């Protein structure tokens, strides 16, 4: 194999590796930002439930009312957190697929296929 051909393949593979790394890094960044945003949304949902309870609460209310309100808030926050977890997991799986695709492209560029 000629030196020029090897250098061209190596150069193409390096460019593809950089492009793949930047795309995967971007997807991971989006995933991290999304996770933080979704966590803050869940926290705000929790605060909203607490504010609604405090707004309507009276000193003479039975403890069952506080427990029921707390259970409703926990139920909604857990449901939302589970959905957020599934969404983040899906983003990470797509990122893994993207990394595998780019690894294949780099491998093909090096072998000249």
C-alpha positions in Angstrom: 0.0 0.0 0.0 1.3 3.4 -0.9 2.1 5.9 1.8 -0.2 8.5 0.3 -3.1 6.2 0.4 -2.4 5.3 4.1 -2.1 9.0 5.0 -5.4 9.8 3.2 -7.2 7.0 5.0 -5.7 8.1 8.3 -6.7 11.7 7.7 -10.2 10.7 6.8 -10.5 8.4 9.8 -9.2 11.2 12.1 -11.8 13.7 10.7 -14.6 11.1 11.2 -13.4 10.3 14.7 -13.5 14.0 15.6 -16.9 14.5 14.0 -18.3 11.4 15.8 -16.8 12.6 19.2 -18.3 16.0 18.8 -21.8 14.5 17.9 -21.7 12.1 20.8 -20.4 14.8 23.2 -23.3 17.1 22.0 -25.8 14.4 22.7 -24.4 13.7 26.2 -24.5 17.5 26.8 -28.1 17.7 25.8 -28.9 14.7 28.0 -27.2 16.3 31.0 -29.0 19.6 30.5 -32.3 17.9 30.0 -31.8 15.8 33.2 -31.1 19.0 35.2 -34.1 20.8 33.7 -36.4 17.8 34.4 -35.2 17.5 37.9 -36.0 21.2 38.5 -39.4 20.7 36.9 -40.1 17.9 39.4 -38.9 20.0 42.3 -41.2 22.9 41.2 -44.1 20.4 41.0 -43.3 19.4 44.6 -43.2 23.0 45.7 -46.5 23.7 43.9 -48.2 20.9 45.7 -46.9 22.2 49.0 -48.0 25.7 48.3 -51.5 24.5 47.4 -51.8 22.5 50.6 -50.6 25.4 52.7 -52.9 27.8 51.0 -56.0 25.7 52.0 -54.8 24.3 55.3 -56.3 25.1 58.6 -55.1 24.4 62.1 -58.2 22.2 62.7 -57.6 20.0 59.7 -57.2 16.3 60.6 -53.7 14.7 60.0 -55.3 12.5 57.3 -55.7 15.6 55.0 -51.9 16.3 55.2 -51.1 12.7 54.6 -53.4 12.5 51.6 -52.0 15.7 50.1 -48.5 14.4 50.7 -49.3 11.1 49.1 -50.8 12.8 46.0 -47.7 14.9 45.6 -45.3 12.0 46.0 -47.4 9.9 43.5 -47.3 12.7 40.9 -43.6 13.4 41.4 -42.7 9.7 41.2 -44.7 9.3 38.0 -43.0 12.3 36.5 -39.5 11.2 37.7 -40.1 7.7 36.1 -41.0 9.3 32.8 -38.0 11.5 33.0 -35.8 8.5 33.7 -37.1 6.6 30.8 -36.6 9.6 28.5 -33.0 10.0 29.7 -32.3 6.3 29.3 -33.6 6.5 25.7 -31.3 9.5 25.0 -28.4 7.5 26.3 -29.2 4.5 24.2 -29.5 6.7 21.1 -26.1 8.2 22.0 -24.6 4.7 22.3 -26.1 3.8 18.8 -24.6 7.0 17.4 -21.2 6.2 18.9 -21.3 2.7 17.4 -22.3 4.1 14.0 -19.3 6.5 14.0 -16.9 3.8 15.2 -18.0 1.7 12.2 -17.4 4.7 9.9 -14.0 5.2 11.3 -13.2 1.5 11.0 -14.3 1.4 7.3 -12.3 4.5 6.6 -9.2 2.9 8.0 -9.7 -0.3 6.1 -10.6 1.4 2.9 -13.9 -0.5 2.5 
